[in-house]
């Protein structure tokens, strides 16, 4: 695993998901954790889109959500994925909508205070 100059690479951008000393960054198809002090990559998770909508135009992702020891993010093919925060190992994935009908998840997931 390599090192990344966090200040140089993300100049002007607030770290998307900061917990303790780690920074969790999301880009289309990948999530990675960096040590905020050294820039060293702790883990990386790569996910290939299962279906690509030919009309897909927004390849932007706006972050991750952290709850306990789990990290959550949405995908361009409209799935919600949970990873182990410490290791980056996948815990589960669920298809939320049909990307061929124009759906995708580009925003960071948000936590609901209600329970069903």
C-alpha positions in Angstrom: 0.0 0.0 0.0 1.3 3.4 -0.9 1.3 6.9 0.6 -0.8 9.8 -0.5 -0.1 13.5 0.2 -3.5 14.2 1.7 -3.1 18.0 1.8 -1.9 18.2 -1.8 -4.3 15.7 -3.3 -7.4 17.1 -1.5 -6.5 20.8 -1.3 -9.6 22.8 -0.6 -11.8 19.8 0.0 -13.0 18.8 3.5 -12.3 15.2 4.2 -15.5 13.3 3.4 -15.6 10.9 6.3 -13.2 11.5 9.2 -13.2 9.2 12.2 -10.5 9.3 14.9 -7.3 9.5 12.8 -8.5 8.0 9.5 -10.0 9.7 6.5 -12.4 7.7 4.3 -12.6 8.8 0.7 -15.1 7.8 -1.9 -14.7 7.9 -5.7 -16.8 6.1 -8.3 -16.2 2.4 -7.8 -13.9 2.7 -4.8 -13.6 3.6 -1.2 -10.3 3.9 0.7 -9.1 4.7 4.2 -6.0 6.9 4.7 -4.1 7.6 7.9 -4.7 11.4 8.3 -1.3 12.0 9.9 0.9 10.1 7.4 -1.2 9.8 4.3 -0.6 6.0 4.2 -3.4 4.0 2.7 -4.9 1.6 5.3 -7.3 -0.3 3.1 -9.0 0.0 -0.3 -12.3 -1.5 -1.5 -12.9 -1.7 -5.3 -16.4 -2.4 -6.7 -17.2 -2.8 -10.4 -20.7 -1.6 -11.5 -22.9 -4.6 -12.3 -25.0 -2.7 -14.8 -24.0 0.5 -16.6 -26.8 2.8 -17.7 -25.9 4.1 -21.2 -27.4 7.5 -20.3 -25.4 7.8 -17.1 -24.0 11.3 -16.9 -23.3 12.0 -13.2 -20.2 10.1 -12.2 -19.8 12.2 -9.0 -19.9 10.8 -5.5 -20.4 12.9 -2.4 -19.1 10.7 0.4 -19.7 7.9 2.9 -21.5 7.5 6.1 -20.1 5.9 9.3 -22.2 4.3 12.0 -20.4 2.3 14.7 -17.8 0.1 13.0 -19.6 0.1 9.6 -19.1 2.4 6.6 -21.9 2.9 4.1 -21.9 4.2 0.5 -24.1 4.3 -2.5 -23.2 3.2 -6.0 -23.8 4.5 -9.5 -25.8 1.4 -10.3 -28.2 2.2 -7.3 -26.9 -0.3 -4.7 -26.2 0.5 -1.0 -23.0 -1.2 0.4 -21.8 -1.7 3.9 -18.1 -2.3 4.7 -16.2 -3.0 7.9 -14.7 0.3 9.0 -11.5 -1.2 10.3 -10.7 -3.6 7.4 -12.7 -2.5 4.4 -14.2 -5.9 4.1 -17.7 -6.0 2.5 -20.5 -6.8 5.0 -23.5 -6.7 2.8 -24.9 -5.1 -0.4 -28.5 -4.4 -1.4 -30.0 -3.2 -4.7 -32.1 -0.1 -3.9 -33.5 0.7 -7.4 -33.1 -0.1 -11.1 -30.3 1.9 -12.7 -31.7 1.2 -16.2 -34.7 3.4 -15.1 -32.3 6.2 -14.4 -31.6 5.7 -10.7 -28.2 6.0 -9.0 -26.9 6.9 -5.6 -24.4 9.8 -5.7 -24.9 11.4 -2.3 -23.6 10.1 1.1 -26.1 8.0 2.9 -27.8 9.6 5.9 -28.8 8.1 9.2 -32.5 8.0 10.3 -33.3 8.5 13.9 -36.5 6.4 13.6 -36.7 2.7 14.1 -39.3 0.4 12.6 
